[in-house]
Amino acid sequence: ANKRGLIDHSGVYLMTFTAVDTSWVLDDIVLSQDDNIGCLVGVSTYENTFLSPEDIKAYEQTLTDTEKVARISGNFINLEGRIWKVFDKDIHIVNDFKVPPDWPITFQVDFHLNLPHAISYCAVDRYGRFFICGETWQNMTSENIADEIIKKKQSGWRIMEGEIDALSKGDTSYVKNRIGEVQDSFSVIRDKLSKFQIQLGVGSKDEKSYIQAVDGMFRGVNGPPLLYIFRSCTETIKQVDRWCYDDNQKPKNDGHFPECIGRFTQMGLKYFPMGGEIYDKLREAAFKPAQEGAGY
């Protein structure tokens, strides 16, 4: 309603506040990719020239470390304990471009029973740089998951393999005692993808390892990052920016796309030139275990 009231005079809406408990502002405004929104965060109380540093210091001593994040540093308490603090939108987000047809592209599926499925796509160039180039975040059937991936390949993407959460292998176990054997989601997706020469494996759960790996790729070995995200992957960007540790120093459960990105680093994804029939047969042999549901 407030935004509507601004239309008549091309109005500007200003919000100023201390970010103590404002999750909706963080998610819908600060982390928004809307070009009409501009945010200035991290304004310290010490920048206020009308207050003496001595008085601010006296006040600061009454706060907990967590409260200081918002009330002194001007940051969001919700982002206290960010997992990838090095992630910087100005550096790691790039404008979408047409992925060259020779770049290998793989996918990760974070499979859910009661949440939207997260499907992430990653391309790798000749220099070993990763580009998160596509995402799907919606509720869908197992058949629809396979169809989404197949459509990407048919659009010209060089997709040969990918992985899915192990949960997809046990999502029908609860009905076996009632109606007998039912094909699980992994098998449904694997069988459909195999008709299009796409291999399906099971993603790794080595969370600690891939958190460190992604952090290293964001930083880069010699300066420039090795991992970038397309601007159109808005849900991925939001989750990467929002993913934090809980009070027990465990990653919170809202890291669906971050988990996909982490798994990309554990797949051994590399650039391979397109090599014709012999190359395709070698790739098929190398990933044969995935067809049998044993992973890579």
C-alpha positions, -999 to 999 in steps of 0.1 A, spaced: 0 0 0 29 24 8 45 17 -26 13 23 -44 10 57 -28 44 67 -43 33 63 -79 17 97 -84 49 117 -79 76 90 -85 81 90 -48 110 76 -28 104 55 3 130 57 30 134 32 59 158 37 87 161 12 116 183 -9 138 182 -44 124 175 -64 156 146 -86 145 136 -78 109 138 -110 89 113 -99 63 132 -67 56 164 -87 52 148 -112 28 125 -91 8 144 -58 6 181 -60 15 187 -93 -3 164 -84 -32 178 -82 -66 154 -54 -75 173 -25 -92 148 0 -77 160 -8 -42 192 6 -27 205 -3 8 231 11 30 240 -13 59 268 -15 83 266 22 95 283 23 128 270 43 158 304 59 160 297 77 127 271 98 145 290 131 150 263 143 175 273 116 200 306 115 219 327 84 214 329 82 252 291 80 256 289 54 228 316 33 245 298 34 278 266 22 261 284 -4 241 297 -20 273 261 -28 283 255 -49 252 261 -85 244 284 -94 214 253 -103 194 235 -70 202 266 -51 192 263 -64 157 231 -44 152 232 -16 177 268 -6 173 280 -19 139 247 -14 121 245 -49 106 218 -76 107 217 -98 137 201 -124 114 234 -125 95 256 -131 126 276 -162 119 274 -161 81 290 -192 66 305 -175 35 314 -141 48 337 -136 18 307 -137 -6 304 -102 -22 276 -94 -46 297 -68 -63 324 -94 -71 307 -128 -73 275 -120 -92 278 -116 -129 254 -107 -156 239 -137 -175 256 -147 -207 251 -175 -232 271 -204 -220 294 -216 -248 283 -250 -262 316 -267 -253 315 -259 -216 305 -289 -195 274 -282 -174 264 -304 -145 235 -303 -120 227 -309 -84 193 -317 -70 185 -310 -33 155 -333 -30 127 -326 -5 95 -342 6 77 -311 19 96 -282 4 103 -270 -31 131 -290 -49 163 -270 -55 180 -278 -89 212 -259 -95 233 -259 -127 270 -252 -129 292 -246 -160 330 -248 -160 352 -230 -184 387 -238 -198 403 -221 -168 385 -241 -142 361 -213 -132 327 -223 -120 295 -204 -131 262 -211 -114 242 -206 -145 207 -217 -137 183 -227 -109 149 -242 -104 131 -237 -70 96 -252 -70 74 -281 -60 73 -308 -87 71 -345 -93 101 -367 -99 91 -369 -136 91 -331 -137 126 -329 -122 139 -351 -150 119 -330 -176 135 -298 -163 170 -312 -168 162 -326 -202 149 -293 -214 181 -276 -204 201 -301 -225 178 -298 -254 183 -260 -253 220 -265 -262 236 -270 -228 263 -297 -226 248 -318 -198 262 -353 -194 258 -360 -156 246 -347 -123 237 -358 -88 208 -358 -64 203 -360 -27 203 -396 -12 168 -389 2 155 -396 -33 163 -432 -28 142 -438 2 112 -416 -3 88 -445 -10 100 -469 17 71 -460 40 45 -474 16 62 -508 9 43 -526 37 10 -513 23 12 -516 -15 44 -534 -21 74 -523 -41 72 -488 -55 99 -472 -77 117 -445 -57 123 -410 -71 160 -417 -78 151 -446 -101 123 -426 -119 146 -397 -126 177 -418 -134 157 -439 -159 142 -409 -177 176 -391 -179 194 -421 -192 173 -420 -223 190 -387 -231 225 -399 -222 225 -381 -188 240 -400 -159 226 -396 -124 246 -402 -92 242 -395 -55 256 -362 -40 281 -361 -12 271 -351 24 306 -340 35 294 -306 46 324 -294 64 347 -301 35 326 -284 8 320 -254 30 357 -248 30 361 -256 -7 335 -230 -17 350 -204 6 383 -210 -12 368 -207 -46 351 -174 -37 385 -161 -25 405 -175 -55 439 -191 -53 458 -162 -68 433 -134 -62 405 -136 -88 376 -158 -77 370 -192 -93 332 -192 -85 305 -169 -99 267 -168 -98 245 -156 -127 224 -126 -117 192 -144 -127 197 -170 -100 180 -149 -74 171 -177 -49 206 -190 -50 220 -155 -43 195 -150 -15 203 -183 2 241 -180 -1 239 -145 14 215 -157 42 231 -190 51 244 -189 87 255 -211 116 231 -218 144 239 -214 181 256 -248 180 278 -238 151 259 -261 128 247 -248 94 210 -239 94 186 -259 73 179 -232 48 210 -238 28 195 -257 -1 213 -240 -30 244 -235 -10 245 -273 -5 242 -278 -42 271 -254 -48 292 -273 -22 285 -306 -39 297 -292 -73 332 -287 -57 333 -324 -48 323 -338 -82 357 -333 -98 341 -310 -124 366 -300 -151 366 -287 -186 368 -315 -213 369 -308 -250 342 -322 -271 358 -352 -287 332 -371 -307 321 -407 -304 352 -421 -287 350 -394 -260 313 -401 -254 320 -438 -250 347 -431 -225 325 -408 -205 297 -434 -206 320 -461 -192 334 -438 -166 300 -431 -152 284 -465 -156 282 -470 -118 258 -441 -116 234 -459 -139 232 -487 -114 225 -463 -85 260 -467 -69 271 -431 -74 303 -421 -92 
